[in-house]
Amino acid sequence: MLAPLTVLLLVVSGVLGLIAAHHLVRKRPVDDPLILVAAAVEVGLVAQLIYGLAQAGAIADGSERATFIAYLFTVLVILPVTVFIAIKEKTQWAMAVVLGGAVVIAILIARIQQIWSLNA
């Protein structure tokens, strides 16, 4: 995988988590900056998906390749679902869902990088 893209995605998902935590503490609903940061993460994840699928053949082990591809697609779904839930849920806990989604995205991105570095 592209190391700069991975680092950028980790940083931006961390920023999303910080914004969500701030909103959670302040009991604020979803706003435009949160959605813009989430959109930036999603664009980066789409770029990672395209590059990852193009390079997935470099992973020799079939089960590791399948896991790698599954993570590429799974990480793409998490953020739209969490932001949708946050928009529909009008309580402060909506931001906890976004915060959890940002943490899960960071973990999956790190795992994608781990699979890539061990098998490619």
Protein Blocks (a to p, Z undefined) as FASTA:
>chain_A
ZZklmmmmmmmmmmmmmmmmmmmmnopacdfklmmmmmmmmmmmmmmmmmmmmmmmmpmb
lmlmmmmmmmmmmmmmmmmmmmmmmmmpmcfklmmmmmmmmmmmmmmmmmmmmmmmmmZZ
